[in-house]
């Protein structure tokens, strides 16, 4: 348990801009693969500030869409738009690259293109609309829990994507970070499932939970298959894009299940 909490702190440091005491990195070799087992729980902690603000604004009778956008703003500031960057780069690479080499070259370019900009607009728009729909039908506390559940669930999905695909580039950042083994992947999925069950079942019921898990599994499978076909492996950008797509899918599913 102590080592798991250390991995959680390291995961929070990697996935966000939240300051973490240096004592958690004593003797740490810098590999992210073992730390990935704690990604879902770290994702919950990272989403907590935005979730609290979301619930408080709704309790104060703020407009649901405004509350949703402010919650996403806080979440983006906390993460440093890490996953959004992966989504935009992946959209540009897969959208504009005619072959594998060209796609990887576009993804390495820090400039944003048409596909990336469109992906970001759709990501924020769909998540905000889904959160607003959830907020209109649930109590503030329950609506805030939905944001926590999807944060954990989507980060479990990104670990699976990371595990099943080899690195697309042997000298890339993702390759240097290592690749989660089966134990790390399984623990990440179990944690994500447990947290999603705890938060979604209590507020939306078993049907919403099952629908959300099914849609996220389908989204993760097809994203991973498409990346495998186009790039023959994962990159840091495709891992982040998987998180974003699964968060969008889970929030939209929950909004439709109310």
GIRA-V255366 format. One record per residue. N is the residue number from 1. RES is the residue in three letters. SS is DSSP state (h for helix, s for strand, l for the rest). Layout:
# GIRA-V255366
N:RES:SS + N:RES:SS
This chain:
# GIRA-V255366
1:UNK:l + 2:UNK:h + 3:UNK:h + 4:UNK:h + 5:UNK:h + 6:UNK:h + 7:UNK:h + 8:UNK:h + 9:UNK:h + 10:UNK:h + 11:UNK:h + 12:UNK:h + 13:UNK:h + 14:UNK:h + 15:UNK:h + 16:UNK:l + 17:UNK:l + 18:UNK:l + 19:UNK:l + 20:UNK:l + 21:UNK:l + 22:UNK:h + 23:UNK:h + 24:UNK:h + 25:UNK:h + 26:UNK:l + 27:UNK:l + 28:UNK:l + 29:UNK:l + 30:UNK:l + 31:UNK:l + 32:UNK:l + 33:UNK:l + 34:UNK:h + 35:UNK:h + 36:UNK:h + 37:UNK:h + 38:UNK:h + 39:UNK:h + 40:UNK:h + 41:UNK:h + 42:UNK:h + 43:UNK:h + 44:UNK:h + 45:UNK:h + 46:UNK:h + 47:UNK:h + 48:UNK:h + 49:UNK:h + 50:UNK:h + 51:UNK:h + 52:UNK:h + 53:UNK:h + 54:UNK:h + 55:UNK:h + 56:UNK:h + 57:UNK:h + 58:UNK:h + 59:UNK:h + 60:UNK:l + 61:UNK:l + 62:UNK:l + 63:UNK:l + 64:UNK:h + 65:UNK:h + 66:UNK:h + 67:UNK:h + 68:UNK:h + 69:UNK:h + 70:UNK:h + 71:UNK:h + 72:UNK:h + 73:UNK:h + 74:UNK:h + 75:UNK:h + 76:UNK:h + 77:UNK:h + 78:UNK:h + 79:UNK:h + 80:UNK:l + 81:UNK:l + 82:UNK:h + 83:UNK:h + 84:UNK:h + 85:UNK:h + 86:UNK:h + 87:UNK:h + 88:UNK:h + 89:UNK:h + 90:UNK:h + 91:UNK:h + 92:UNK:h + 93:UNK:h + 94:UNK:h + 95:UNK:h + 96:UNK:h + 97:UNK:l + 98:UNK:l + 99:UNK:l + 100:UNK:h + 101:UNK:h + 102:UNK:h + 103:UNK:h + 104:UNK:h + 105:UNK:h + 106:UNK:h + 107:UNK:h + 108:UNK:h + 109:UNK:l + 110:UNK:l + 111:UNK:l + 112:UNK:l + 113:UNK:l + 114:UNK:h + 115:UNK:h + 116:UNK:h + 117:UNK:h + 118:UNK:h + 119:UNK:h + 120:UNK:h + 121:UNK:h + 122:UNK:h + 123:UNK:h + 124:UNK:h + 125:UNK:h + 126:UNK:h + 127:UNK:h + 128:UNK:h + 129:UNK:h + 130:UNK:h + 131:UNK:h + 132:UNK:h + 133:UNK:h + 134:UNK:h + 135:UNK:h + 136:UNK:h + 137:UNK:h + 138:UNK:l + 139:UNK:l + 140:UNK:h + 141:UNK:h + 142:UNK:h + 143:UNK:h + 144:UNK:h + 145:UNK:h + 146:UNK:h + 147:UNK:h + 148:UNK:h + 149:UNK:h + 150:UNK:h + 151:UNK:h + 152:UNK:h + 153:UNK:h + 154:UNK:h + 155:UNK:h + 156:UNK:h + 157:UNK:h + 158:UNK:h + 159:UNK:h + 160:UNK:h + 161:UNK:h + 162:UNK:h + 163:UNK:h + 164:UNK:h + 165:UNK:l + 166:UNK:l + 167:UNK:s + 168:UNK:l + 169:UNK:l + 170:UNK:l + 171:UNK:l + 172:UNK:l + 173:UNK:h + 174:UNK:h + 175:UNK:h + 176:UNK:h + 177:UNK:l + 178:UNK:l + 179:UNK:l + 180:UNK:l + 181:UNK:l + 182:UNK:h + 183:UNK:h + 184:UNK:h + 185:UNK:h + 186:UNK:h + 187:UNK:h + 188:UNK:h + 189:UNK:h + 190:UNK:h + 191:UNK:h + 192:UNK:h + 193:UNK:h + 194:UNK:h + 195:UNK:h + 196:UNK:h + 197:UNK:h + 198:UNK:h + 199:UNK:h + 200:UNK:h + 201:UNK:h + 202:UNK:h + 203:UNK:h + 204:UNK:h + 205:UNK:l + 206:UNK:h + 207:UNK:h + 208:UNK:h + 209:UNK:h + 210:UNK:h + 211:UNK:h + 212:UNK:h + 213:UNK:h + 214:UNK:h + 215:UNK:h + 216:UNK:h + 217:UNK:h + 218:UNK:h + 219:UNK:h + 220:UNK:h + 221:UNK:h + 222:UNK:h + 223:UNK:h + 224:UNK:h + 225:UNK:h + 226:UNK:h + 227:UNK:h + 228:UNK:h + 229:UNK:h + 230:UNK:h + 231:UNK:h + 232:UNK:l + 233:UNK:l + 234:UNK:s + 235:UNK:l + 236:UNK:h + 237:UNK:h + 238:UNK:h + 239:UNK:h + 240:UNK:h + 241:UNK:h + 242:UNK:h + 243:UNK:h + 244:UNK:h + 245:UNK:h + 246:UNK:h + 247:UNK:h + 248:UNK:h + 249:UNK:h + 250:UNK:h + 251:UNK:h + 252:UNK:h + 253:UNK:h + 254:UNK:h + 255:UNK:h + 256:UNK:h + 257:UNK:l + 258:UNK:l
